[in-house]
Structure formats: C-alpha cells, structure tokens
Amino acid sequence: MLSSWARQNFYELDFNLGLGKPEALRRPKFFPVENLIYILPRRLDGELVVAICLRGEDMDWLKAHEEFVKYWNYIG
C-alpha cells in the first residue's frame, strides 16, 4: 500500500502564530501496517522522506542491497 503526500505544499504554510514556516513534517502517530509506505511532502530542497513498514528481515535485506543504498539513508 502507498500513501503519497509528495505534491502537497505543506512547507509553504504559515499559521500566523509567529513561528514561521515549518522546517520538518512527520506523521503524528504511525500505526505499523506491514508493507505500507508513506511518502511525506517534498521538502523545499527537493528531498523526500519516506516511511516504510517492513518486517525486520526485509528491512535488513534492503539495508544490505548494494544498489538500493546508493539512493537512501536509513534513519531508524
């Protein structure tokens, strides 16, 4: 399953609270659902943050995959 918010322009929001625009966005509560992928809104610099729910063995495989690790950083 996939939920993409990549094209949402949340980084341009200003709620007029004197805090300015957001620097980072995250889901407030994330219930793990195996094989669910969330693509968060694209940052102003073009970077995407992706949250993936995988079994431990599948995540270990991705972290060890030579081609895949060229394009991502595991945050944990």
PyMOL Python script that loads the backbone (N, CA, C, O; Angstrom):
from pymol import cmd

cmd.read_pdbstr("""\
ATOM      1  N   MET A   1       0.853  -1.175   0.000  1.00  0.00           N
ATOM      2  CA  MET A   1       0.000   0.000   0.000  1.00  0.00           C
ATOM      3  C   MET A   1       0.896   1.234   0.000  1.00  0.00           C
ATOM      4  O   MET A   1       2.003   1.216   0.538  1.00  0.00           O
ATOM      5  N   LEU A   2       0.405   2.287  -0.603  1.00  0.00           N
ATOM      6  CA  LEU A   2       1.193   3.510  -0.732  1.00  0.00           C
ATOM      7  C   LEU A   2       0.313   4.722  -0.474  1.00  0.00           C
ATOM      8  O   LEU A   2      -0.808   4.810  -0.975  1.00  0.00           O
ATOM      9  N   SER A   3       0.835   5.654   0.312  1.00  0.00           N
ATOM     10  CA  SER A   3       0.171   6.931   0.538  1.00  0.00           C
ATOM     11  C   SER A   3       1.196   8.023   0.263  1.00  0.00           C
ATOM     12  O   SER A   3       2.183   8.142   0.989  1.00  0.00           O
ATOM     13  N   SER A   4       0.974   8.818  -0.773  1.00  0.00           N
ATOM     14  CA  SER A   4       1.934   9.840  -1.151  1.00  0.00           C
ATOM     15  C   SER A   4       1.370  11.237  -0.900  1.00  0.00           C
ATOM     16  O   SER A   4       0.294  11.599  -1.377  1.00  0.00           O
ATOM     17  N   TRP A   5       2.140  12.001  -0.132  1.00  0.00           N
ATOM     18  CA  TRP A   5       1.825  13.414   0.087  1.00  0.00           C
ATOM     19  C   TRP A   5       2.892  14.276  -0.577  1.00  0.00           C
ATOM     20  O   TRP A   5       3.019  15.459  -0.260  1.00  0.00           O
ATOM     21  N   ALA A   6       3.657  13.695  -1.494  1.00  0.00           N
ATOM     22  CA  ALA A   6       4.828  14.358  -2.077  1.00  0.00           C
ATOM     23  C   ALA A   6       4.484  15.692  -2.741  1.00  0.00           C
ATOM     24  O   ALA A   6       5.294  16.617  -2.706  1.00  0.00           O
ATOM     25  N   ARG A   7       3.340  15.805  -3.322  1.00  0.00           N
ATOM     26  CA  ARG A   7       2.989  17.043  -4.040  1.00  0.00           C
ATOM     27  C   ARG A   7       2.223  18.053  -3.191  1.00  0.00           C
ATOM     28  O   ARG A   7       1.832  19.110  -3.686  1.00  0.00           O
ATOM     29  N   GLN A   8       2.009  17.735  -1.928  1.00  0.00           N
ATOM     30  CA  GLN A   8       1.344  18.686  -1.036  1.00  0.00           C
ATOM     31  C   GLN A   8       2.342  19.767  -0.637  1.00  0.00           C
ATOM     32  O   GLN A   8       3.495  19.459  -0.334  1.00  0.00           O
ATOM     33  N   ASN A   9       1.929  20.987  -0.632  1.00  0.00           N
ATOM     34  CA  ASN A   9       2.819  22.123  -0.407  1.00  0.00           C
ATOM     35  C   ASN A   9       2.799  22.582   1.054  1.00  0.00           C
ATOM     36  O   ASN A   9       2.612  23.769   1.321  1.00  0.00           O
ATOM     37  N   PHE A  10       2.988  21.667   1.992  1.00  0.00           N
ATOM     38  CA  PHE A  10       2.899  21.985   3.419  1.00  0.00           C
ATOM     39  C   PHE A  10       4.023  22.892   3.910  1.00  0.00           C
ATOM     40  O   PHE A  10       3.851  23.600   4.902  1.00  0.00           O
ATOM     41  N   TYR A  11       5.161  22.881   3.236  1.00  0.00           N
ATOM     42  CA  TYR A  11       6.279  23.708   3.697  1.00  0.00           C
ATOM     43  C   TYR A  11       6.057  25.194   3.434  1.00  0.00           C
ATOM     44  O   TYR A  11       6.828  26.024   3.917  1.00  0.00           O
ATOM     45  N   GLU A  12       5.045  25.534   2.696  1.00  0.00           N
ATOM     46  CA  GLU A  12       4.728  26.933   2.443  1.00  0.00           C
ATOM     47  C   GLU A  12       3.662  27.469   3.413  1.00  0.00           C
ATOM     48  O   GLU A  12       3.337  28.656   3.380  1.00  0.00           O
ATOM     49  N   LEU A  13       3.122  26.603   4.266  1.00  0.00           N
ATOM     50  CA  LEU A  13       2.074  27.021   5.204  1.00  0.00           C
ATOM     51  C   LEU A  13       2.623  27.950   6.272  1.00  0.00           C
ATOM     52  O   LEU A  13       3.757  27.794   6.726  1.00  0.00           O
ATOM     53  N   ASP A  14       1.815  28.909   6.665  1.00  0.00           N
ATOM     54  CA  ASP A  14       2.138  29.787   7.787  1.00  0.00           C
ATOM     55  C   ASP A  14       0.841  30.002   8.552  1.00  0.00           C
ATOM     56  O   ASP A  14      -0.128  30.525   8.002  1.00  0.00           O
ATOM     57  N   PHE A  15       0.820  29.604   9.806  1.00  0.00           N
ATOM     58  CA  PHE A  15      -0.408  29.686  10.606  1.00  0.00           C
ATOM     59  C   PHE A  15      -0.537  31.012  11.349  1.00  0.00           C
ATOM     60  O   PHE A  15      -1.409  31.171  12.203  1.00  0.00           O
ATOM     61  N   ASN A  16       0.340  31.966  11.016  1.00  0.00           N
ATOM     62  CA  ASN A  16       0.307  33.308  11.624  1.00  0.00           C
ATOM     63  C   ASN A  16       0.397  33.260  13.143  1.00  0.00           C
ATOM     64  O   ASN A  16      -0.273  34.030  13.831  1.00  0.00           O
ATOM     65  N   LEU A  17       1.219  32.362  13.664  1.00  0.00           N
ATOM     66  CA  LEU A  17       1.447  32.260  15.107  1.00  0.00           C
ATOM     67  C   LEU A  17       2.812  32.832  15.485  1.00  0.00           C
ATOM     68  O   LEU A  17       3.241  32.718  16.634  1.00  0.00           O
ATOM     69  N   GLY A  18       3.487  33.441  14.524  1.00  0.00           N
ATOM     70  CA  GLY A  18       4.808  33.992  14.772  1.00  0.00           C
ATOM     71  C   GLY A  18       5.913  32.945  14.737  1.00  0.00           C
ATOM     72  O   GLY A  18       7.048  33.240  15.112  1.00  0.00           O
ATOM     73  N   LEU A  19       5.608  31.741  14.298  1.00  0.00           N
ATOM     74  CA  LEU A  19       6.591  30.663  14.270  1.00  0.00           C
ATOM     75  C   LEU A  19       7.259  30.507  12.912  1.00  0.00           C
ATOM     76  O   LEU A  19       8.276  29.824  12.796  1.00  0.00           O
ATOM     77  N   GLY A  20       6.702  31.129  11.893  1.00  0.00           N
ATOM     78  CA  GLY A  20       7.244  30.981  10.549  1.00  0.00           C
ATOM     79  C   GLY A  20       6.753  29.703   9.892  1.00  0.00           C
ATOM     80  O   GLY A  20       5.793  29.079  10.344  1.00  0.00           O
ATOM     81  N   LYS A  21       7.421  29.330   8.830  1.00  0.00           N
ATOM     82  CA  LYS A  21       7.042  28.140   8.059  1.00  0.00           C
ATOM     83  C   LYS A  21       7.696  26.902   8.661  1.00  0.00           C
ATOM     84  O   LYS A  21       8.730  27.005   9.320  1.00  0.00           O
ATOM     85  N   PRO A  22       7.101  25.736   8.439  1.00  0.00           N
ATOM     86  CA  PRO A  22       7.664  24.509   9.008  1.00  0.00           C
ATOM     87  C   PRO A  22       9.029  24.160   8.406  1.00  0.00           C
ATOM     88  O   PRO A  22       9.293  24.422   7.233  1.00  0.00           O
ATOM     89  N   GLU A  23       9.881  23.569   9.233  1.00  0.00           N
ATOM     90  CA  GLU A  23      11.186  23.083   8.785  1.00  0.00           C
ATOM     91  C   GLU A  23      11.160  21.587   8.536  1.00  0.00           C
ATOM     92  O   GLU A  23      11.976  21.069   7.773  1.00  0.00           O
ATOM     93  N   ALA A  24      10.219  20.878   9.182  1.00  0.00           N
ATOM     94  CA  ALA A  24      10.119  19.422   9.022  1.00  0.00           C
ATOM     95  C   ALA A  24       8.671  19.004   9.235  1.00  0.00           C
ATOM     96  O   ALA A  24       7.924  19.656   9.965  1.00  0.00           O
ATOM     97  N   LEU A  25       8.288  17.920   8.595  1.00  0.00           N
ATOM     98  CA  LEU A  25       6.939  17.370   8.742  1.00  0.00           C
ATOM     99  C   LEU A  25       7.050  15.884   9.038  1.00  0.00           C
ATOM    100  O   LEU A  25       7.867  15.184   8.440  1.00  0.00           O
ATOM    101  N   ARG A  26       6.235  15.409   9.952  1.00  0.00           N
ATOM    102  CA  ARG A  26       6.164  13.986  10.285  1.00  0.00           C
ATOM    103  C   ARG A  26       4.723  13.622  10.571  1.00  0.00           C
ATOM    104  O   ARG A  26       3.909  14.479  10.916  1.00  0.00           O
ATOM    105  N   ARG A  27       4.415  12.348  10.426  1.00  0.00           N
ATOM    106  CA  ARG A  27       3.101  11.847  10.842  1.00  0.00           C
ATOM    107  C   ARG A  27       3.071  11.865  12.365  1.00  0.00           C
ATOM    108  O   ARG A  27       4.030  11.415  12.994  1.00  0.00           O
ATOM    109  N   PRO A  28       2.002  12.370  12.980  1.00  0.00           N
ATOM    110  CA  PRO A  28       1.967  12.437  14.444  1.00  0.00           C
ATOM    111  C   PRO A  28       1.898  11.071  15.114  1.00  0.00           C
ATOM    112  O   PRO A  28       2.460  10.888  16.194  1.00  0.00           O
ATOM    113  N   LYS A  29       1.225  10.119  14.500  1.00  0.00           N
ATOM    114  CA  LYS A  29       1.116   8.783  15.066  1.00  0.00           C
ATOM    115  C   LYS A  29       1.155   7.800  13.908  1.00  0.00           C
ATOM    116  O   LYS A  29       0.414   7.942  12.935  1.00  0.00           O
ATOM    117  N   PHE A  30       2.002   6.825  14.016  1.00  0.00           N
ATOM    118  CA  PHE A  30       2.187   5.884  12.918  1.00  0.00           C
ATOM    119  C   PHE A  30       1.920   4.474  13.422  1.00  0.00           C
ATOM    120  O   PHE A  30       2.735   3.902  14.146  1.00  0.00           O
ATOM    121  N   PHE A  31       0.793   3.922  13.043  1.00  0.00           N
ATOM    122  CA  PHE A  31       0.475   2.549  13.403  1.00  0.00           C
ATOM    123  C   PHE A  31       1.102   1.636  12.356  1.00  0.00           C
ATOM    124  O   PHE A  31       0.781   1.749  11.173  1.00  0.00           O
ATOM    125  N   PRO A  32       1.983   0.738  12.765  1.00  0.00           N
ATOM    126  CA  PRO A  32       2.651  -0.111  11.786  1.00  0.00           C
ATOM    127  C   PRO A  32       1.686  -1.053  11.065  1.00  0.00           C
ATOM    128  O   PRO A  32       0.956  -1.826  11.686  1.00  0.00           O
ATOM    129  N   VAL A  33       1.708  -0.963   9.764  1.00  0.00           N
ATOM    130  CA  VAL A  33       0.939  -1.849   8.889  1.00  0.00           C
ATOM    131  C   VAL A  33       1.945  -2.400   7.880  1.00  0.00           C
ATOM    132  O   VAL A  33       2.474  -1.652   7.058  1.00  0.00           O
ATOM    133  N   GLU A  34       2.209  -3.703   7.939  1.00  0.00           N
ATOM    134  CA  GLU A  34       3.236  -4.294   7.092  1.00  0.00           C
ATOM    135  C   GLU A  34       3.029  -3.939   5.619  1.00  0.00           C
ATOM    136  O   GLU A  34       1.922  -4.033   5.089  1.00  0.00           O
ATOM    137  N   ASN A  35       4.114  -3.531   4.979  1.00  0.00           N
ATOM    138  CA  ASN A  35       4.175  -3.163   3.560  1.00  0.00           C
ATOM    139  C   ASN A  35       3.518  -1.829   3.232  1.00  0.00           C
ATOM    140  O   ASN A  35       3.257  -1.546   2.062  1.00  0.00           O
ATOM    141  N   LEU A  36       3.247  -1.013   4.228  1.00  0.00           N
ATOM    142  CA  LEU A  36       2.680   0.316   3.993  1.00  0.00           C
ATOM    143  C   LEU A  36       3.820   1.316   3.824  1.00  0.00           C
ATOM    144  O   LEU A  36       4.766   1.328   4.613  1.00  0.00           O
ATOM    145  N   ILE A  37       3.727   2.153   2.794  1.00  0.00           N
ATOM    146  CA  ILE A  37       4.735   3.175   2.513  1.00  0.00           C
ATOM    147  C   ILE A  37       4.065   4.544   2.536  1.00  0.00           C
ATOM    148  O   ILE A  37       3.047   4.758   1.877  1.00  0.00           O
ATOM    149  N   TYR A  38       4.643   5.470   3.300  1.00  0.00           N
ATOM    150  CA  TYR A  38       4.191   6.863   3.308  1.00  0.00           C
ATOM    151  C   TYR A  38       5.293   7.714   2.692  1.00  0.00           C
ATOM    152  O   TYR A  38       6.443   7.667   3.127  1.00  0.00           O
ATOM    153  N   ILE A  39       4.933   8.491   1.675  1.00  0.00           N
ATOM    154  CA  ILE A  39       5.865   9.470   1.117  1.00  0.00           C
ATOM    155  C   ILE A  39       5.402  10.824   1.627  1.00  0.00           C
ATOM    156  O   ILE A  39       4.314  11.290   1.290  1.00  0.00           O
ATOM    157  N   LEU A  40       6.236  11.447   2.440  1.00  0.00           N
ATOM    158  CA  LEU A  40       5.878  12.720   3.046  1.00  0.00           C
ATOM    159  C   LEU A  40       6.105  13.857   2.050  1.00  0.00           C
ATOM    160  O   LEU A  40       6.767  13.657   1.032  1.00  0.00           O
ATOM    161  N   PRO A  41       5.566  15.045   2.327  1.00  0.00           N
ATOM    162  CA  PRO A  41       5.684  16.152   1.367  1.00  0.00           C
ATOM    163  C   PRO A  41       7.136  16.458   1.007  1.00  0.00           C
ATOM    164  O   PRO A  41       8.023  16.440   1.860  1.00  0.00           O
ATOM    165  N   ARG A  42       7.353  16.737  -0.266  1.00  0.00           N
ATOM    166  CA  ARG A  42       8.689  17.076  -0.758  1.00  0.00           C
ATOM    167  C   ARG A  42       9.164  18.357  -0.076  1.00  0.00           C
ATOM    168  O   ARG A  42       8.445  19.355  -0.023  1.00  0.00           O
ATOM    169  N   ARG A  43      10.403  18.307   0.449  1.00  0.00           N
ATOM    170  CA  ARG A  43      10.966  19.478   1.103  1.00  0.00           C
ATOM    171  C   ARG A  43      11.302  20.552   0.070  1.00  0.00           C
ATOM    172  O   ARG A  43      11.335  20.275  -1.129  1.00  0.00           O
ATOM    173  N   LEU A  44      11.547  21.753   0.527  1.00  0.00           N
ATOM    174  CA  LEU A  44      11.857  22.853  -0.384  1.00  0.00           C
ATOM    175  C   LEU A  44      13.132  22.589  -1.185  1.00  0.00           C
ATOM    176  O   LEU A  44      13.280  23.093  -2.299  1.00  0.00           O
ATOM    177  N   ASP A  45      14.062  21.793  -0.619  1.00  0.00           N
ATOM    178  CA  ASP A  45      15.288  21.459  -1.345  1.00  0.00           C
ATOM    179  C   ASP A  45      15.105  20.258  -2.275  1.00  0.00           C
ATOM    180  O   ASP A  45      16.061  19.817  -2.912  1.00  0.00           O
ATOM    181  N   GLY A  46      13.865  19.721  -2.358  1.00  0.00           N
ATOM    182  CA  GLY A  46      13.565  18.605  -3.249  1.00  0.00           C
ATOM    183  C   GLY A  46      13.662  17.236  -2.610  1.00  0.00           C
ATOM    184  O   GLY A  46      13.259  16.243  -3.217  1.00  0.00           O
ATOM    185  N   GLU A  47      14.190  17.160  -1.395  1.00  0.00           N
ATOM    186  CA  GLU A  47      14.355  15.875  -0.717  1.00  0.00           C
ATOM    187  C   GLU A  47      13.010  15.294  -0.308  1.00  0.00           C
ATOM    188  O   GLU A  47      12.089  16.020   0.066  1.00  0.00           O
ATOM    189  N   LEU A  48      12.915  13.959  -0.388  1.00  0.00           N
ATOM    190  CA  LEU A  48      11.719  13.245   0.055  1.00  0.00           C
ATOM    191  C   LEU A  48      12.043  12.411   1.285  1.00  0.00           C
ATOM    192  O   LEU A  48      13.120  11.821   1.375  1.00  0.00           O
ATOM    193  N   VAL A  49      11.112  12.361   2.231  1.00  0.00           N
ATOM    194  CA  VAL A  49      11.207  11.461   3.372  1.00  0.00           C
ATOM    195  C   VAL A  49      10.151  10.391   3.162  1.00  0.00           C
ATOM    196  O   VAL A  49       8.984  10.688   2.908  1.00  0.00           O
ATOM    197  N   VAL A  50      10.580   9.142   3.274  1.00  0.00           N
ATOM    198  CA  VAL A  50       9.692   8.005   3.046  1.00  0.00           C
ATOM    199  C   VAL A  50       9.702   7.130   4.289  1.00  0.00           C
ATOM    200  O   VAL A  50      10.765   6.750   4.780  1.00  0.00           O
ATOM    201  N   ALA A  51       8.520   6.812   4.793  1.00  0.00           N
ATOM    202  CA  ALA A  51       8.377   5.898   5.931  1.00  0.00           C
ATOM    203  C   ALA A  51       7.849   4.574   5.393  1.00  0.00           C
ATOM    204  O   ALA A  51       6.837   4.530   4.694  1.00  0.00           O
ATOM    205  N   ILE A  52       8.556   3.490   5.732  1.00  0.00           N
ATOM    206  CA  ILE A  52       8.203   2.173   5.222  1.00  0.00           C
ATOM    207  C   ILE A  52       8.046   1.205   6.396  1.00  0.00           C
ATOM    208  O   ILE A  52       8.910   1.143   7.270  1.00  0.00           O
ATOM    209  N   CYS A  53       6.956   0.460   6.415  1.00  0.00           N
ATOM    210  CA  CYS A  53       6.740  -0.567   7.431  1.00  0.00           C
ATOM    211  C   CYS A  53       7.073  -1.933   6.826  1.00  0.00           C
ATOM    212  O   CYS A  53       6.350  -2.440   5.969  1.00  0.00           O
ATOM    213  N   LEU A  54       8.165  -2.509   7.283  1.00  0.00           N
ATOM    214  CA  LEU A  54       8.587  -3.815   6.790  1.00  0.00           C
ATOM    215  C   LEU A  54       8.936  -4.726   7.961  1.00  0.00           C
ATOM    216  O   LEU A  54       9.215  -4.262   9.067  1.00  0.00           O
ATOM    217  N   ARG A  55       8.914  -6.025   7.699  1.00  0.00           N
ATOM    218  CA  ARG A  55       9.421  -6.975   8.687  1.00  0.00           C
ATOM    219  C   ARG A  55      10.917  -6.743   8.823  1.00  0.00           C
ATOM    220  O   ARG A  55      11.556  -6.251   7.893  1.00  0.00           O
ATOM    221  N   GLY A  56      11.474  -7.091   9.963  1.00  0.00           N
ATOM    222  CA  GLY A  56      12.897  -6.887  10.221  1.00  0.00           C
ATOM    223  C   GLY A  56      13.793  -7.507   9.170  1.00  0.00           C
ATOM    224  O   GLY A  56      14.763  -6.887   8.734  1.00  0.00           O
ATOM    225  N   GLU A  57      13.478  -8.736   8.756  1.00  0.00           N
ATOM    226  CA  GLU A  57      14.320  -9.416   7.773  1.00  0.00           C
ATOM    227  C   GLU A  57      14.273  -8.722   6.414  1.00  0.00           C
ATOM    228  O   GLU A  57      15.272  -8.702   5.695  1.00  0.00           O
ATOM    229  N   ASP A  58      13.119  -8.153   6.055  1.00  0.00           N
ATOM    230  CA  ASP A  58      13.019  -7.421   4.791  1.00  0.00           C
ATOM    231  C   ASP A  58      13.798  -6.112   4.854  1.00  0.00           C
ATOM    232  O   ASP A  58      14.439  -5.723   3.878  1.00  0.00           O
ATOM    233  N   MET A  59      13.746  -5.432   5.998  1.00  0.00           N
ATOM    234  CA  MET A  59      14.496  -4.194   6.161  1.00  0.00           C
ATOM    235  C   MET A  59      15.998  -4.477   6.136  1.00  0.00           C
ATOM    236  O   MET A  59      16.765  -3.714   5.549  1.00  0.00           O
ATOM    237  N   ASP A  60      16.415  -5.565   6.768  1.00  0.00           N
ATOM    238  CA  ASP A  60      17.832  -5.950   6.742  1.00  0.00           C
ATOM    239  C   ASP A  60      18.297  -6.194   5.311  1.00  0.00           C
ATOM    240  O   ASP A  60      19.405  -5.807   4.938  1.00  0.00           O
ATOM    241  N   TRP A  61      17.443  -6.839   4.506  1.00  0.00           N
ATOM    242  CA  TRP A  61      17.790  -7.090   3.104  1.00  0.00           C
ATOM    243  C   TRP A  61      17.982  -5.771   2.357  1.00  0.00           C
ATOM    244  O   TRP A  61      18.940  -5.618   1.599  1.00  0.00           O
ATOM    245  N   LEU A  62      17.059  -4.810   2.573  1.00  0.00           N
ATOM    246  CA  LEU A  62      17.194  -3.516   1.893  1.00  0.00           C
ATOM    247  C   LEU A  62      18.464  -2.790   2.320  1.00  0.00           C
ATOM    248  O   LEU A  62      19.168  -2.221   1.485  1.00  0.00           O
ATOM    249  N   LYS A  63      18.759  -2.807   3.617  1.00  0.00           N
ATOM    250  CA  LYS A  63      19.946  -2.117   4.115  1.00  0.00           C
ATOM    251  C   LYS A  63      21.234  -2.715   3.567  1.00  0.00           C
ATOM    252  O   LYS A  63      22.254  -2.029   3.502  1.00  0.00           O
ATOM    253  N   ALA A  64      21.201  -3.978   3.174  1.00  0.00           N
ATOM    254  CA  ALA A  64      22.382  -4.644   2.633  1.00  0.00           C
ATOM    255  C   ALA A  64      22.430  -4.623   1.101  1.00  0.00           C
ATOM    256  O   ALA A  64      23.428  -5.040   0.514  1.00  0.00           O
ATOM    257  N   HIS A  65      21.374  -4.148   0.452  1.00  0.00           N
ATOM    258  CA  HIS A  65      21.291  -4.174  -1.010  1.00  0.00           C
ATOM    259  C   HIS A  65      22.176  -3.079  -1.591  1.00  0.00           C
ATOM    260  O   HIS A  65      21.923  -1.891  -1.392  1.00  0.00           O
ATOM    261  N   GLU A  66      23.205  -3.487  -2.304  1.00  0.00           N
ATOM    262  CA  GLU A  66      24.232  -2.568  -2.805  1.00  0.00           C
ATOM    263  C   GLU A  66      23.670  -1.425  -3.663  1.00  0.00           C
ATOM    264  O   GLU A  66      24.043  -0.270  -3.462  1.00  0.00           O
ATOM    265  N   GLU A  67      22.802  -1.723  -4.590  1.00  0.00           N
ATOM    266  CA  GLU A  67      22.243  -0.692  -5.481  1.00  0.00           C
ATOM    267  C   GLU A  67      21.266   0.218  -4.727  1.00  0.00           C
ATOM    268  O   GLU A  67      21.258   1.431  -4.935  1.00  0.00           O
ATOM    269  N   PHE A  68      20.462  -0.359  -3.872  1.00  0.00           N
ATOM    270  CA  PHE A  68      19.435   0.412  -3.157  1.00  0.00           C
ATOM    271  C   PHE A  68      20.046   1.454  -2.219  1.00  0.00           C
ATOM    272  O   PHE A  68      19.543   2.575  -2.132  1.00  0.00           O
ATOM    273  N   VAL A  69      21.124   1.097  -1.517  1.00  0.00           N
ATOM    274  CA  VAL A  69      21.697   2.014  -0.530  1.00  0.00           C
ATOM    275  C   VAL A  69      22.385   3.222  -1.155  1.00  0.00           C
ATOM    276  O   VAL A  69      22.757   4.152  -0.441  1.00  0.00           O
ATOM    277  N   LYS A  70      22.559   3.226  -2.459  1.00  0.00           N
ATOM    278  CA  LYS A  70      23.129   4.406  -3.126  1.00  0.00           C
ATOM    279  C   LYS A  70      22.181   5.601  -3.060  1.00  0.00           C
ATOM    280  O   LYS A  70      22.616   6.748  -3.158  1.00  0.00           O
ATOM    281  N   TYR A  71      20.894   5.334  -2.895  1.00  0.00           N
ATOM    282  CA  TYR A  71      19.878   6.383  -3.035  1.00  0.00           C
ATOM    283  C   TYR A  71      19.125   6.722  -1.755  1.00  0.00           C
ATOM    284  O   TYR A  71      18.183   7.513  -1.801  1.00  0.00           O
ATOM    285  N   TRP A  72      19.503   6.158  -0.629  1.00  0.00           N
ATOM    286  CA  TRP A  72      18.747   6.422   0.589  1.00  0.00           C
ATOM    287  C   TRP A  72      19.640   6.360   1.811  1.00  0.00           C
ATOM    288  O   TRP A  72      20.739   5.807   1.772  1.00  0.00           O
ATOM    289  N   ASN A  73      19.146   6.940   2.905  1.00  0.00           N
ATOM    290  CA  ASN A  73      19.794   6.875   4.219  1.00  0.00           C
ATOM    291  C   ASN A  73      18.787   6.292   5.196  1.00  0.00           C
ATOM    292  O   ASN A  73      17.649   6.756   5.275  1.00  0.00           O
ATOM    293  N   TYR A  74      19.197   5.294   5.925  1.00  0.00           N
ATOM    294  CA  TYR A  74      18.332   4.699   6.940  1.00  0.00           C
ATOM    295  C   TYR A  74      18.415   5.540   8.210  1.00  0.00           C
ATOM    296  O   TYR A  74      19.508   5.762   8.732  1.00  0.00           O
ATOM    297  N   ILE A  75      17.271   6.013   8.717  1.00  0.00           N
ATOM    298  CA  ILE A  75      17.254   6.840   9.915  1.00  0.00           C
ATOM    299  C   ILE A  75      16.944   6.012  11.153  1.00  0.00           C
ATOM    300  O   ILE A  75      17.462   6.281  12.237  1.00  0.00           O
ATOM    301  N   GLY A  76      16.106   5.016  10.987  1.00  0.00           N
ATOM    302  CA  GLY A  76      15.800   4.115  12.107  1.00  0.00           C
ATOM    303  C   GLY A  76      14.534   4.411  12.680  1.00  0.00           C
ATOM    304  O   GLY A  76      14.118   3.752  13.633  1.00  0.00           O
TER     305      GLY A  76
END
""", "prot")
cmd.dss("prot")
cmd.show_as("cartoon", "prot")
cmd.util.cbc("prot")
cmd.orient("prot")
